[in-house]
Structures are given as structure tokens and as C-alpha cells.
Amino acid sequence: MTGPLRILDLSDPAQRAAALALRATAIPGADVAAAVTRILTDVRARGDAAVRELTARYDGADLEDPFLSDAQWDELAARCSSEVRAALVRAAERVRAFHAPEVPASYEQRLPSGAVLRSLAIPLQRAACYVPGGRAAYPSTVIMTAAVARLAGVPDVIVTTPPRKDGSIPAEVAAAARIAGATRILRAGGAQAVAALALGTQRIPRCDAIVGPGNAYVTEAKRQLSGEVRIDSLAGPTEVVIVADASANARHLAADLIAQAEHDPLALAVLVTAEHSLGPRVAQAVAEELRDRPNAVAAQALSARGAVLLTRTLEDALTFADECAPEHLQLVLRDPRRALARVPRAAAVFLGPSTPVPVGDYLAGPNHTLPTAGTARFSSPLSASAFVRRQNVIEYPPAQLAEDAPAIRALAIAEGLHGHARSVALREEET
């Protein structure tokens, strides 16, 4: 092991097992679950009073009104630098352009007898976009969530984020919320914010969906409330898997691993390669980068869940990456497009040496709100469809009912539901 990065050989069963054990679970421990249950119970019982007390306890801000006023919002947004504002505008344009084709459309089918069958795409009435606080500000998450919700036609989009002790929020987050088209900013975070938005309080309206990443308490609150509100996913710590060959630059790979690791001490950051000489060089480059540019969070994450994983062949490396179904997968290969078909279970794939994960985090256009912890096997990135529901509409004329009635009655009787059959038979008799 060189620096914080271990080197494991996946051809050895014990080392392969150790590699698979690196990923942190998205399911929090019993202590977190119990604490969240207490918070949800409190918010259910006391509403705004509970949210205010919990916000004061955890964030140090005692807020009579949890929402930013328009004047406060404008004042904070004005503090955002012109350079960052321009970047946010560009990002919002890219995100809207990419997601526009995803917006679900209504459709209609007509049967020969005149029956009309419709599937109506109806935007949700209200959505909440959770934007983490704590270690960093995340205006990019505002763009990726609120802009897409508004694109999908949601009329009321609430950005919620933990306040600072003085009740303010980062200027960049305030500016991003304006650019994204959010309608309100709620100064609350953690499980209490999720509970208030899912259940509704005296001041905070109930939402139809809550999206966006958060810590273990946010994730557990979303899990416990998922039957009462639509959620995007149960997000675990962020992760990147890089598959590289001899064409890759070791310093670039080291920087990419550190970039993902600096999000969270529990982040997963691994390189998988059949080029055995590349592994030690990348490990050394990571050690040198952290020595020259200390990054405590990244160093902690790489020590706990960072690794170089060696395989016999590139095919073995791609197979392992696909089994991981990672949140982010970089293919730093001579022919990354050819390899893409081998990794269908990754949430987002970054092709080639000029496409590190940060281009997707900020500007490219595809959403950076992604499934983690292997759930990309069955889950998708956040899209416009997350903010739309469908309504089925069936309109039968008498002729269509007469045509279908025998089949309906036969199926109803087969299921023992004679009332169903009678409902149709009565109409047959009358016609």
C-alpha cells in the first residue's frame, strides 16, 4: 500500500471479497433509524414548533419564519459573483436542454367503435428539492433538481437547505434557486425538513415529491416517509469506479479519485485495471497529490474505501465494474465506446480521458442526482418523469360496452366477482 490507497488483486478470492466490502451501505444503523423516528413523531405532533426547535438545536438558527422572504432571497442572491452566476445560467441551459425530451407527454387511443382511451401526463402540484449544507454549498444540486421540476411543469418548487446560524444560506444557492425557477426557499435541513415537507405543517405545505441528496438522517427520513410522499431514491455515500488501461495518465486518475473522495469520508473511489504497472503509479500519484494539496476528507475516504483493483484482463475489469453498478463509472480506455456495452448497470458513464466526473457534476447536462449503493441495477438518474404522474381516462360508448361485455362477464365470474359481472349485465339488458 502506497499512501492511503490499497492495492488488491481480484483474482485472489479473499482480496476480491475485501474489494466488494469497501462499499458503504445506504441503509443507516439502528441508532439513526431510531433518532429519525423520534423526529418524525415530533414533527407529526407539533408541526412548526418542532421544526423550529430542531433547526435551532442542530443548525443553531432560531427562525420564527422558516421561509426566506423575497427581499432576503434577492439580497443573498445579489452576493453571488458574476462568474458563478454566469456558470449557473450556463448549467441551467444545458440541464433544461438535455432533460426537455424526457418530459412525459399525454397520449390517446381510439377503438373502432368510438371508445377513447387516454393516458394524461399531469405535473405534480408541489415538489421539494433538498440541497445539503454542512461541508460545502451545492448550487449545482439546485439546478439539477429545481430546474428539472419546473421544466416538467411543477408550479410550486420549494428548495430546502439547512440555514447558517444567522439564518442565511449560501449566496450561490440563493442565486441558483432564482435561476432554476424555484418558487420558495425553506431554511430547514435534516430529517425535520423531510418530515415537514412530506407531512405538512401550519406554515410548510405538504409536497408531492422530495428529491435530492442528503446525509444518513435525510435518507432514513425519506425511507420512513416513502409511503406518504414520492422520493427519488435512498442515496448512500457517493462513489466512482474507474476502469483504465495503459493509455491513461496516472496523475489524472489520482486527481479523479481524490475529487470523488472529497465529498464524504464514506465515499467509494476505486480504480480497476488489468495494467498492473498502472496501479502502483496511481497509488503513488494519490499520495503525492494529498501531500502537496492536503484534503482531509479525501484522505479519510481513500484510507477507508479507496483502492486499486488489479484484474487479469480488461474484460474482467469491465465485468467487475458492471457487477458494482456504480453511481459514476469512468472508462479511461483507448476505445471507451466499445467498452460501453459491457457496463449497462452503471448509473452514469464518463467516456475517455477528457471526461472526468466533474463535467457531469456541474455542466454537461445529464442529471447528477444518481442512484448509489448498487441500486443502479434497477434505478435511474433523476429525470423529468420524477415530477409527473399519469392519469388513465377510459370513455366507452354503448357499442363498445356491448362488444366487450361478454368477455368482461366471463373474467369477472372466473374471479368470483359476480357483482362486477352484474354491473355490466344490467347495461347489456337495457341496450
HUNOR-V313581 format. One record per residue. N is the residue number from 0. RES is the residue in three letters. SS is DSSP state (hx for helix, st for strand, lp for the rest). PSI is psi in degrees with one decimal (* if undefined). Layout:
BEGIN
n->{N N}
res->{RES RES}
ss->{SS SS}
psi->{PSI PSI}
END
This chain:
BEGIN
n->{0 1 2 3 4 5 6 7 8 9 10 11 12 13 14 15 16 17 18 19 20 21 22 23 24 25 26 27 28 29 30 31 32 33 34 35 36 37 38 39 40 41 42 43 44 45 46 47 48 49 50 51 52 53 54 55 56 57 58 59 60 61 62 63 64 65 66 67 68 69 70 71 72 73 74 75 76 77 78 79 80 81 82 83 84 85 86 87 88 89 90 91 92 93 94 95 96 97 98 99 100 101 102 103 104 105 106 107 108 109 110 111 112 113 114 115 116 117 118 119 120 121 122 123 124 125 126 127 128 129 130 131 132 133 134 135 136 137 138 139 140 141 142 143 144 145 146 147 148 149 150 151 152 153 154 155 156 157 158 159 160 161 162 163 164 165 166 167 168 169 170 171 172 173 174 175 176 177 178 179 180 181 182 183 184 185 186 187 188 189 190 191 192 193 194 195 196 197 198 199 200 201 202 203 204 205 206 207 208 209 210 211 212 213 214 215 216 217 218 219 220 221 222 223 224 225 226 227 228 229 230 231 232 233 234 235 236 237 238 239 240 241 242 243 244 245 246 247 248 249 250 251 252 253 254 255 256 257 258 259 260 261 262 263 264 265 266 267 268 269 270 271 272 273 274 275 276 277 278 279 280 281 282 283 284 285 286 287 288 289 290 291 292 293 294 295 296 297 298 299 300 301 302 303 304 305 306 307 308 309 310 311 312 313 314 315 316 317 318 319 320 321 322 323 324 325 326 327 328 329 330 331 332 333 334 335 336 337 338 339 340 341 342 343 344 345 346 347 348 349 350 351 352 353 354 355 356 357 358 359 360 361 362 363 364 365 366 367 368 369 370 371 372 373 374 375 376 377 378 379 380 381 382 383 384 385 386 387 388 389 390 391 392 393 394 395 396 397 398 399 400 401 402 403 404 405 406 407 408 409 410 411 412 413 414 415 416 417 418 419 420 421 422 423 424 425 426 427 428 429 430}
res->{MET THR GLY PRO LEU ARG ILE LEU ASP LEU SER ASP PRO ALA GLN ARG ALA ALA ALA LEU ALA LEU ARG ALA THR ALA ILE PRO GLY ALA ASP VAL ALA ALA ALA VAL THR ARG ILE LEU THR ASP VAL ARG ALA ARG GLY ASP ALA ALA VAL ARG GLU LEU THR ALA ARG TYR ASP GLY ALA ASP LEU GLU ASP PRO PHE LEU SER ASP ALA GLN TRP ASP GLU LEU ALA ALA ARG CYS SER SER GLU VAL ARG ALA ALA LEU VAL ARG ALA ALA GLU ARG VAL ARG ALA PHE HIS ALA PRO GLU VAL PRO ALA SER TYR GLU GLN ARG LEU PRO SER GLY ALA VAL LEU ARG SER LEU ALA ILE PRO LEU GLN ARG ALA ALA CYS TYR VAL PRO GLY GLY ARG ALA ALA TYR PRO SER THR VAL ILE MET THR ALA ALA VAL ALA ARG LEU ALA GLY VAL PRO ASP VAL ILE VAL THR THR PRO PRO ARG LYS ASP GLY SER ILE PRO ALA GLU VAL ALA ALA ALA ALA ARG ILE ALA GLY ALA THR ARG ILE LEU ARG ALA GLY GLY ALA GLN ALA VAL ALA ALA LEU ALA LEU GLY THR GLN ARG ILE PRO ARG CYS ASP ALA ILE VAL GLY PRO GLY ASN ALA TYR VAL THR GLU ALA LYS ARG GLN LEU SER GLY GLU VAL ARG ILE ASP SER LEU ALA GLY PRO THR GLU VAL VAL ILE VAL ALA ASP ALA SER ALA ASN ALA ARG HIS LEU ALA ALA ASP LEU ILE ALA GLN ALA GLU HIS ASP PRO LEU ALA LEU ALA VAL LEU VAL THR ALA GLU HIS SER LEU GLY PRO ARG VAL ALA GLN ALA VAL ALA GLU GLU LEU ARG ASP ARG PRO ASN ALA VAL ALA ALA GLN ALA LEU SER ALA ARG GLY ALA VAL LEU LEU THR ARG THR LEU GLU ASP ALA LEU THR PHE ALA ASP GLU CYS ALA PRO GLU HIS LEU GLN LEU VAL LEU ARG ASP PRO ARG ARG ALA LEU ALA ARG VAL PRO ARG ALA ALA ALA VAL PHE LEU GLY PRO SER THR PRO VAL PRO VAL GLY ASP TYR LEU ALA GLY PRO ASN HIS THR LEU PRO THR ALA GLY THR ALA ARG PHE SER SER PRO LEU SER ALA SER ALA PHE VAL ARG ARG GLN ASN VAL ILE GLU TYR PRO PRO ALA GLN LEU ALA GLU ASP ALA PRO ALA ILE ARG ALA LEU ALA ILE ALA GLU GLY LEU HIS GLY HIS ALA ARG SER VAL ALA LEU ARG GLU GLU GLU THR}
ss->{lp st lp lp st st st st st lp lp lp hx hx hx hx hx hx hx hx lp lp lp lp lp lp lp lp lp hx hx hx hx hx hx hx hx hx hx hx hx hx hx hx hx hx lp hx hx hx hx hx hx hx hx hx hx hx hx lp lp lp lp lp lp lp st lp lp hx hx hx hx hx hx hx hx hx lp lp lp hx hx hx hx hx hx hx hx hx hx hx hx hx hx hx hx hx hx hx hx hx lp lp lp lp st st st st lp lp lp lp lp st st st st st st st st lp lp st st st st st st lp lp lp lp lp lp lp hx hx hx hx hx hx hx hx hx hx hx hx hx lp lp lp lp st st st st st st lp lp lp lp lp lp lp lp lp hx hx hx hx hx hx hx hx hx hx lp lp lp st st st st lp lp hx hx hx hx hx hx hx hx hx hx lp lp lp lp lp lp lp lp lp st st st lp lp lp lp hx hx hx hx hx hx hx hx hx hx lp lp lp lp st st lp lp lp lp lp lp lp st st st st st st lp lp lp lp lp hx hx hx hx hx hx hx hx hx hx hx hx lp lp lp lp lp lp st st st st st st lp lp hx hx hx hx hx hx hx hx hx hx hx hx hx hx hx hx hx lp lp lp hx hx hx hx hx hx hx hx hx hx st st st st st lp lp lp hx hx hx hx hx hx hx hx hx hx hx lp lp lp st st st st st lp lp lp hx hx hx hx hx lp lp lp lp lp lp lp st st st st lp lp lp lp lp hx hx hx hx hx hx lp lp lp lp lp lp lp lp lp lp lp lp hx hx hx lp lp lp lp lp lp hx hx hx hx st st st st st st st st lp lp hx hx hx hx hx hx hx hx hx hx hx hx hx hx hx hx hx lp lp lp hx hx hx hx hx hx hx hx hx hx hx hx hx lp}
psi->{130.4 117.1 -144.4 -4.9 117.3 159.7 122.8 142.8 113.4 -11.9 -14.6 120.1 -41.0 -40.9 -32.8 -42.3 -39.9 -37.1 -43.0 -27.8 -4.6 -31.3 132.4 145.8 150.4 -9.6 117.7 165.9 172.0 -32.2 -40.0 -45.0 -42.6 -41.5 -41.2 -40.7 -41.8 -41.1 -44.8 -41.2 -41.1 -44.3 -38.6 -41.7 -39.0 -4.6 -125.4 -37.1 -40.5 -43.5 -42.7 -46.1 -41.2 -36.1 -40.0 -38.9 -46.1 -29.1 -7.7 11.9 121.7 104.3 116.4 -42.4 116.1 -15.0 143.1 136.9 162.0 -38.3 -44.6 -41.9 -49.0 -39.6 -44.6 -44.7 -33.7 -20.6 -11.1 134.8 153.2 -34.1 -46.1 -40.3 -45.1 -39.1 -38.7 -40.5 -44.0 -42.5 -43.8 -39.9 -43.3 -43.4 -45.3 -42.8 -39.8 -40.8 -12.9 -43.0 -14.9 -18.6 119.5 145.0 151.5 154.7 163.7 144.7 136.1 131.3 158.3 -31.2 -4.6 -3.1 143.2 125.7 127.4 149.1 109.8 130.3 114.5 118.8 145.8 153.0 -33.6 133.5 147.8 137.7 111.9 128.3 113.5 155.2 -144.4 -113.4 -30.0 166.9 147.2 66.0 -27.5 -35.3 -33.5 -47.4 -45.4 -23.4 -58.8 -40.2 -37.1 -38.6 -45.0 -38.6 -38.3 -7.7 11.0 122.9 -26.2 110.4 114.4 121.9 126.9 134.1 146.0 136.8 160.1 173.0 -29.0 4.7 -3.0 173.2 166.0 138.9 -36.4 -36.5 -42.3 -43.7 -41.9 -37.0 -38.7 -47.1 -36.8 -16.6 17.3 151.6 -24.4 156.6 121.5 126.6 78.9 149.2 -176.1 -166.4 -30.8 -34.8 -44.5 -43.7 -46.5 -40.5 -29.5 -35.9 -28.9 143.6 -170.0 -39.6 -30.7 119.1 150.9 136.0 158.7 -22.9 147.2 122.5 163.7 153.6 161.0 -177.6 -171.5 -33.2 -38.2 -45.9 -43.6 -37.1 -41.1 -39.7 -46.4 -23.9 7.1 -20.8 -11.2 -12.3 148.1 134.3 158.4 -50.9 169.1 92.5 130.7 -169.7 149.3 160.4 147.1 136.5 128.0 124.4 122.8 154.5 -167.4 -15.6 -12.2 150.1 120.6 -38.4 -37.4 -44.1 -40.7 -44.7 -37.0 -39.9 -43.1 -39.7 -42.4 -36.2 -25.9 -7.7 -37.7 136.5 -17.6 7.1 145.8 129.2 106.3 148.2 131.6 124.8 146.7 -5.8 92.6 -27.4 -20.4 -35.9 -56.6 -33.1 -39.1 -42.1 -41.3 -40.0 -36.1 -46.0 -42.1 -40.6 -43.6 -28.6 -43.4 -29.6 78.4 136.9 96.1 -42.2 -46.0 -42.0 -40.7 -44.0 -43.3 -33.0 -36.8 -41.2 28.8 147.2 156.4 124.6 120.5 136.1 169.1 -38.4 163.5 -37.1 -40.8 -39.3 -42.9 -37.3 -44.9 -43.2 -41.2 -36.5 -33.3 -26.3 59.2 161.8 -52.4 132.8 120.4 130.9 94.6 81.8 164.3 -36.7 73.3 -30.5 -39.0 -34.6 -19.3 -38.5 -17.7 -6.8 58.5 -13.5 0.1 147.6 -45.8 133.0 134.6 115.4 127.2 167.7 -15.9 13.8 68.2 163.5 -36.4 -25.1 -32.1 -30.6 -32.5 -44.0 -24.5 -44.9 -47.4 148.6 141.5 0.6 102.7 153.0 145.3 -178.2 31.9 -2.0 -5.0 -12.4 -31.6 -0.7 161.0 162.8 157.4 135.3 175.9 -28.8 -19.6 -18.3 14.9 142.7 158.7 147.2 125.7 136.6 126.8 128.2 107.5 130.5 166.8 -36.3 -38.7 -39.3 -41.4 -38.9 -39.6 -14.7 -45.1 -41.3 -38.8 -45.8 -40.5 -43.3 -38.9 -44.4 -37.6 -31.0 -0.5 19.8 78.2 -26.0 -36.9 -46.4 -40.2 -36.6 -38.7 -40.5 -38.4 -41.7 -34.7 -44.5 -38.0 -23.2 *}
END
